[in-house]
Amino acid sequence: MNNSAIPGSWKSPLSAAMLAGAATSIGYTQVADGELYWDEIRPHEGGRRVVVSRQGDFLPAPWDAKSSILEYGGLSWLVIERGGSPALVFCNKSDQRLYLLEANSEPIALTPEPKEARSHRYAGMLQVGNEIWCIREIVEGHDCQRDLVAINFYGKLRVLESSSHFYMHPRLSPDGKHLTWMAWEHPQMPWDGTELRIADISKGELTNIRTLAGSTEESILTPEWANNSELYYISDSSGWWNIWKLSLDGAKEHIVEESAEWGMPMWQIGQRFISVLDDGRLLSIHGTPDNQRVVIVDPKSKSCTDVASPFTAFNATQSIDGDKAYIIAGGAKSPTALVEIDLATAKVVNTIWETTLPVSAEYLTTPRAITVPGKNGRLVHAILHPPQNPEYSASGAVPLLVTAHGGPTSQVSATAKLSFAYYTSRGIAVVDVNYGGSTGYGREYRNALRGQWGIMDYEDVLSVVDALVADGTADKSKVVIKGGSAGGFTVLNALVMGDVFAAGASYYGVADCETLATDTHDFESRYLDSLIGPYPERKDLYVERSPITHAERLSAPLIIFQGLDDKVVPPAQSEAFRDVCVRKGIKHRYIAYEGEGHGFIKATSIIDSLESELTFYGEVLGFTPAL
């Protein structure tokens, strides 16, 4: 074992090309007529979203089942039965139209080509008789509207409901007489306040629409029908996202009372936090970001049985097939796996699909949760990924890469991340910070960032660094920071507000809050009202919190990555900081990728950004990385 090699220069078998090759991810699952389907996002196919089953690809190239609704997309496909065979309804990426793919046929368009290309998007589909009911979004210039629509298989479209600005999670009652969905208005985000709507269905039309739960300060998530007159849903009215029961007469019952989260922020359409089993029990997910569990709930006795599993994180995409459930999971040694659960024994019994590790698992570190004291008596949560390489041993403090997640209303989990192993196998520790405002720790922690974005996230990152330097984990002179989107905002603020970090990497980071408030997409166009303050009434805060306002203080080296098709954080934000670096003569790199948006999905972009970032850190910290 080598004890003399400089951390950062350790030789690792994990290359950027290997990581990109193993970067295929799963989005959503569905069971139809006893067959399991899921979608794969494949970097080696340019990020194409492919619907597959255990029999192979169901959606042939070049078709791509990816909706741009809300800019973050979501579940944009549905397997149905047509003529005794499975068929696929999907929203196609290139034109955003709905298509029907039947057996031994080419896809046919169900929706017309709009006047403005790609301006009509669809997601959240369900079959109702001979129609597909779903959410439609129309974006024309700066105007945006959404509605619930019905589309038959001959291309005729009719509007079912259009009184709300946002819709999610439409669900049909078992008898087909009622429809429920989530709705909300600006300036709320779905984790701030939503309403549970129910409508009667009469001759295919929605009537008697009413709100039975939720408010501007209660976040209602993913209602699911228990029977024809009752349903379950997630609510944070207790301070935690828990399971509740609702009757059509308005009566409510708190099914699970636990100081733990049973929901997550809904950035996409299609997430599902509750499944109703055939015997009336419920399948859900609960726990903390470092230790989530799948759980079976008996709503009558209110007892909970955790599913035996080696995994610690789960996606809200479960599907049920009789006595079996399927869910996407992750663990310390497994980045992503699609697993089967035996509901009778409450055990994971089979792995359907999993990330193929390009190197031995001994090169993967074991992440662990840490909690450190923050400012004003607050606690700050993070996940530490120590260096790990069987050929080397770190003695003493090592370089530290601090990561700030995007959102900012999001969370990081204690699972294996090959993008982190790229660093930890080379001797660099990584700490993933769940700063104030992150989800997974209750509404109070989530709301702590209200009015404090640009202050609390930066302070919490510093608190974590201070703790890791104090306990000897991190070398104070070799701490760098990276983040994307909102995390990039934290990176830029950290670099202009102090000298803790030797360098930073901003991936499509927010540089100008005022520009973001006036030039971003509709879904997040009022997000900053809660994070900073109402605009333009508090324009002063937007200017003060913007990293670009303080850019003249920048002295640390900075590498910037940007997708040129990004509609969430436009390239101008990154270009502004590039120009500051050029003017001040600061060591920097600006790398922009054609055909990439808010998050890179092409293998070439993933490889180049990883290698460029590590090389940049090596130049700053004084090591030569083995790429």
MOHU-V697814 format. One record per backbone hydrogen bond with DSSP energy under -0.5 kcal/mol. NH is the residue of the N-H (numbers start at 1). CO is the residue of the C=O. Records with the same first field share a line. If there is no record, write none. Layout:
BEGIN
NH->CO / CO
END
This chain:
BEGIN
2->391
3->1
8->426
9->6
10->426
15->13
19->15
20->16
21->17
22->18
23->20
25->41
27->39
30->37
32->35
35->32
37->30
38->52
39->28
40->50
41->25
42->40 / 48
43->41
45->42
46->43
47->42
48->42 / 45
50->40 / 48
52->38
53->56
54->36
56->53
58->51
59->51
60->58
63->60
65->49
66->64
71->68
73->69
75->269
76->74
78->89
80->78 / 87
82->85
85->82
87->80
88->101
89->78
90->99
91->76
92->90 / 97
93->64
96->92
99->90
100->108
101->88
102->100
105->102
108->100
110->98
111->98
114->112
117->115
118->95
119->116
121->119 / 137
123->135
124->75
126->133
128->131
131->128
132->151
133->126 / 131
134->149
135->123
136->147
137->121
138->145
139->119 / 137
140->138 / 143
143->140
145->138
147->136
148->161
149->134 / 147
150->158
151->132
152->156
153->130
155->152
158->150
160->148
161->148
165->184
166->184
168->182
171->180
173->178
176->173
179->199
180->171
181->197
182->168
183->195
184->166
188->185
192->189
193->189
194->218
195->183
196->213
197->181 / 195
198->210
199->179
200->207
201->177
202->200 / 205
205->202
207->200 / 205
210->198
212->196 / 210
213->196
215->194 / 218
218->215
220->218
221->234
224->232
226->230
227->230
231->246
232->224
233->244
234->221
235->242
236->219
238->240
239->236
242->235 / 240
244->233
245->253
246->231
247->251
248->229
250->247
253->245
255->243 / 253
256->243
257->255
258->256
260->258
261->287
262->241
267->265
269->73
271->268
272->316
275->283
277->275 / 281
280->277
282->297
283->275
284->295
285->273
286->293
287->261
288->291
291->288
292->312
293->286
295->284
296->305
297->282 / 295
298->303
299->297
302->298
303->298
305->296
307->294
308->346
312->330
313->330
315->328
317->315
318->272
319->326
321->324
324->321
325->341
326->319
327->339
329->337
330->313
331->334
334->331
337->329
338->353
339->327 / 337
340->350
341->325
342->347
343->323 / 341
344->323
346->342
347->342
348->308
349->340 / 347
350->340
352->338 / 350
353->338
355->336
357->355
363->360
364->361
367->365
368->384
370->382
372->380
374->378
377->374
378->375
380->372
381->434
382->370
383->432
384->368
385->430
386->384
388->424
392->389
393->2
396->394
398->473
400->478
401->429
402->400 / 480
403->431
404->482
405->403 / 433
408->406
410->408
414->289
415->413
416->331
420->417
421->417
422->418
423->420
424->420
425->421
426->423
427->424
428->423
429->399 / 427
430->385
431->401
432->383
433->403 / 431
434->381
435->433
437->445
438->435
439->410
443->239
446->442
447->443
448->444 / 445
449->446
450->447
451->530
452->449
453->449 / 531
455->452
456->452
459->455
460->456
461->457
462->458
463->459
464->460
465->461
466->462
467->463
468->464
469->465
470->466
471->467
472->469
473->468
474->468
475->398
476->474
478->475
479->476
480->400 / 478
481->503
482->402
483->505
484->404
485->507
487->484
489->485
490->486
491->487
492->488
493->489
494->490
495->491
496->492
497->493
498->494
502->479
503->479
504->557
505->481
506->559
507->483 / 505
508->506 / 561
510->485
516->512
517->513
518->514
519->515
520->516
524->521
525->522
527->524
528->524
529->526
530->526 / 527
531->527
532->528
533->528
538->534
539->536
541->538
542->538
543->539
544->540
545->541
546->542
548->511
549->546
550->546 / 547
551->548
553->550
554->551
557->502
558->587
559->504
560->589
561->506
562->591
564->593
565->596
566->563
570->568
573->570
574->570
575->571
576->572
577->573
578->574
579->575
580->576
581->577
582->578
583->579
584->580
585->581 / 582
586->581
589->558
591->560
592->590
593->562
596->593
597->599
599->597
603->43
606->602
607->603
608->604
609->605
610->606
611->607
612->608
613->609
614->610
615->611
616->612
617->613
618->614
619->615
620->616
621->617
622->618
623->618
625->623
627->625
END
